[in-house]
Amino acid sequence: MAVTAFLFPGQGSQAVGMARSLYEGFAPAREVFEEADEALGFALSQLMFEGPIETLTLTEHTQPAILTASVAALRFLEANGQRADYVAGHSLGEYSAVVAAGGLPFADAVRIVRNRGRYMQEAVPQGVGAMAAILKLPIDRIEALCEEAAQGEVVSVANENSPDQTVIAGHRGAVERAGELAKAAGAKRVVMLPVSAPFHCALMHPAQARLGEDLQAAPFQDLRVPLVNNWDAVLVQASAAVREGLFQQVPHRVRWVESMFRLVDEGVEQFVEVGPGAVLSGLLRNIDAARKCLRFGELADWDKLQAELPRS
């Protein structure tokens, strides 16, 4: 049987109506939504299914919403005999991966990520920070351009998403200067991202400090299967290492390319993106086109997935 990794998406994969088919068609998934509503004290499920998108896209709502949709999809896969040998998640998605590996109860995770979103939003005043995606420019060149563009401000690599896509974050002026330098250096495109805060850079240290208290209080357990974390792209299973990785990822870059190669080195042959959207599937095609990446986020995805992945 092929060695399989479940991958869990982060912010940017949200959409009004996501995972509604699971809610309506699979009772254990509905229980996940009900648990999230109870844990948060408001109807997150209603916001997810009805919007408006402007409210759903607020970071403190987006983060628990994507986690909830991802865990609902996971519960369906588990009930139908699918298991992962490894897990990984992109930024916020690392919490979904930890839940999947038995490291943290879902209710605790959904409360933590709502706070995480709030802390990140409050760390930097609206409009002060920014993020931009730089396409088709080597990462070492981007790092050098960030140093040149900083001029006493913060700008650095936030996400190593694929060989062709790197995201930078920091003060808006510095990000814009780095973007102009990247264009002059031959980048195919520079796209300013519609985000509410500059994630995964040094401006997130205040958010990291606040989140650290929540992580210390949370009931982490050792993982059932290994997790490749964002912070340093290494395999972890011990609860202390899992907690530390979630703490350190806040102001540090997401090493997604390294993470995927780590899983390939471990012998992973099949990848399944579990949750809304297909962002990670697209990134993996660019990282290693030889690897199969399926996805499951709605009931309609099941037939194709079932044909490709045997029951365990």
Sequence and secondary structure as in RCSB ss.txt:
>XXXX:A:sequence
MAVTAFLFPGQGSQAVGMARSLYEGFAPAREVFEEADEALGFALSQLMFEGPIETLTLTEHTQPAILTASVAALR
FLEANGQRADYVAGHSLGEYSAVVAAGGLPFADAVRIVRNRGRYMQEAVPQGVGAMAAILKLPIDRIEALCEEAA
QGEVVSVANENSPDQTVIAGHRGAVERAGELAKAAGAKRVVMLPVSAPFHCALMHPAQARLGEDLQAAPFQDLRV
PLVNNWDAVLVQASAAVREGLFQQVPHRVRWVESMFRLVDEGVEQFVEVGPGAVLSGLLRNIDAARKCLRFGELA
DWDKLQAELPRS
>XXXX:A:secstr
   EEEEE  TT   TTTTHHHHHH HHHHHHHHHHHHHHTS HHHHHHH  HHHHTSHHHHHHHHHHHHHHHHH
HHHHTT   SEEEESTTHHHHHHHHTTSS HHHHHHHHHHHHHHHHHHS TTTEEEEEEESS HHHHHHHHHHHH
TTS EEEEEEEETTEEEEEEEHHHHHHHHHHHHHTT SEEEE   SS  SSGGGHHHHHHHHHHHHHS     SS
 EE TTT  EE SHHHHHHHHHHTTTS B HHHHHHHHHHTT  EEEEESSSSHHHHHHHHH TTSEEEEESSGG
GHHHHHHHS   
